[in-house]
């Protein structure tokens, strides 16, 4: 069937190669090769269909116990990998109305498929895939998966419809019913016949009428069901329908209407699912975007702890700065006191105050330079610092400087000769 309904594929219902040869149950044993094609108009639809193919979404008509029996004949083992393969093959410029993919359903009549062994089924699907490669080009086959967890084994093949110029051109492959019919005939001759399958009956009038009824209710699900009139026949009822025959035709009409309503419901549900999928992608983003968002969230969660740590370090630095400022104030006071006392001592002894002040300044600068030099050196741990015994037997740090030593450098001794005070000398000269 041209542009087949994917829901029919999911239920394991197959149209025959002509699209009109799905015979009614009880008419006879069917051995038809089935080939159907669906147009995939955008990547959202393709992603939704591939999720069904790889059972990445809920599939009510599939038996989860038999899902491990499914076989991937070609391509990646997940929908994301197939979409990536499509992106690698797709041209840079794509028309807004371009068909992005062609998905094929390949199977056989349920009776014929059940008669085949597992090896015969696999051989049929592999020959069908080779036929697809010859028709589309091996590089344009994105995925091929055999499903055995549904009512009837079948194969789903996703392709990218590229023409000789590398453009998306589904019309060149399945542009009209005649092309699709010719393709189905070729498939039946080259693949189906080898495996004992034949092409379906073409142009069945009864089937055509039933298809029209189904599509009528797909278009308008609320349309009234029109039951066929009973054929009364000629004189004496010759040629008329029996009650059983009329009930059968009436049942077919009601069944076709129900199929149309169900197909419409499934189509709407599928479109809503695709729309929900696209909206979810817009809201939550791609998996890569979600991963980046998670990384940002983790960083944001770590920021409060980082801010607290920085605040703690800042508080410690401010505290040390205040301590250093207080220490500097004490040192300045000490230096000024020493200078004043030395000058007072020089006046009492009649010594040169200028020289005393200069020597005091030199001693202080030298000691400050030594302290700064020691501060630049790496500090050893307290356990490794050498310690000595003081004159009174007490433990003394090696960096401790006795008061007498400092005083000896800052105060005049008997070894230094000081000039007598000049009466003309005054402060500030």
Secondary structure, 3 states (H helix, E strand, C coil): CECCCHHHHHCCCCCCCCCCCCCCCCCCCCCEEEEEEEEECCHHHHHHHHHHHCCCCCCCCCCCCCHHHCEEEECCCCHHHHHHHHHHHCCCCCCCCCCCEEEEEEEECHHHHHHCCHHHHHHHHHHHHHHHHHHHCHHHEEEEEEECCCCCCEEEEEECCECCCCCECCHHHHCCHHHHHHHHHHHHHHHHHHHCCECCCCCCHHHHHHHHHHHHHHHCCCCCCCCCCCCCCCHHHCCCCCHHHHHHHHHHHHHHHHHHHHHHHHHHHHHHHHHHHHHHHHHHCCHHHHHHHHHHHHHHHHHHHHHHHHHHHHHHHHHHHHHHHHHHHHHHHHHHHHHHHHHHHHHHHCCCHHHHHHHHHHHHHHHHHHHHHHHHCCCCCHHHCCEEECCCCCEEECCCCCHHHHHHHHCCCCCCCCCCCCCCCCCCC
